[in-house]
Amino acid sequence: MSLGSSLPEAGRYLTRSLAQSLRLMVGLPDYDAYLTHMERTHPEQAPMSYEAFFRERQEARYGSGRGRCC
């Protein structure tokens, strides 16, 4: 494999990694990672839609509207 052919691949990897890191920093869930996980570990189950996944992650992060003490 030549260096010239691996540079574009490395650039795509770095771009995906940076985008994922930024989404995690601001609290946006990673739906693509969820789909990959479901496909690998739970192939018999249908994955949630993006909307259902987003709502579930928001609920897990912020709760059901109850105030938290901390």
C-alpha positions as CSV (number, residue, x, y, z in Angstrom):
1,M,0.0,0.0,0.0
2,S,1.4,3.4,-0.9
3,L,1.4,6.4,1.3
4,G,-0.6,8.4,-1.2
5,S,-3.5,5.9,-1.1
6,S,-3.6,5.8,2.7
7,L,-3.7,9.5,3.3
8,P,-7.3,10.0,2.1
9,E,-8.4,7.0,4.3
10,A,-6.6,8.5,7.3
11,G,-8.2,11.9,6.6
12,R,-11.7,10.3,6.6
13,Y,-10.9,8.4,9.9
14,L,-9.7,11.6,11.6
15,T,-12.7,13.5,10.4
16,R,-15.1,10.9,11.7
17,S,-13.3,10.7,15.0
18,L,-13.3,14.5,15.4
19,A,-17.0,14.7,14.6
20,Q,-17.8,11.9,17.1
21,S,-15.7,13.6,19.8
22,L,-17.5,16.9,19.2
23,R,-20.9,15.3,19.4
24,L,-20.0,13.6,22.6
25,M,-18.7,16.8,24.1
26,V,-22.0,18.6,23.6
27,G,-24.0,15.6,24.6
28,L,-25.4,14.5,21.3
29,P,-25.8,10.7,21.2
30,D,-24.0,8.7,18.4
31,Y,-26.8,6.9,16.5
32,D,-24.3,5.3,14.0
33,A,-22.4,3.7,16.9
34,Y,-25.8,2.5,18.3
35,L,-26.7,0.9,15.0
36,T,-23.3,-0.8,14.7
37,H,-23.7,-2.1,18.3
38,M,-27.2,-3.4,17.6
39,E,-26.1,-5.1,14.4
40,R,-23.2,-6.8,16.0
41,T,-24.6,-7.8,19.4
42,H,-28.4,-7.9,18.9
43,P,-29.1,-8.9,15.3
44,E,-32.4,-10.4,16.2
45,Q,-33.8,-7.0,17.5
46,A,-34.9,-4.1,15.3
47,P,-33.0,-0.9,16.2
48,M,-34.9,2.1,17.4
49,S,-35.6,4.9,15.0
50,Y,-33.4,8.0,15.3
51,E,-36.2,9.9,17.0
52,A,-36.8,7.2,19.5
53,F,-33.1,6.8,20.1
54,F,-32.6,10.5,20.7
55,R,-35.6,10.7,23.1
56,E,-34.3,7.6,25.0
57,R,-30.8,9.2,25.4
58,Q,-32.3,12.5,26.5
59,E,-34.4,10.8,29.1
60,A,-31.4,8.8,30.3
61,R,-29.3,12.0,30.6
62,Y,-31.8,14.4,32.0
63,G,-34.4,12.2,33.6
64,S,-38.2,12.7,33.4
65,G,-38.2,16.4,34.2
66,R,-37.5,15.9,37.9
67,G,-35.1,18.3,39.4
68,R,-31.8,16.8,40.6
69,C,-30.0,17.9,43.7
70,C,-26.6,17.7,42.1
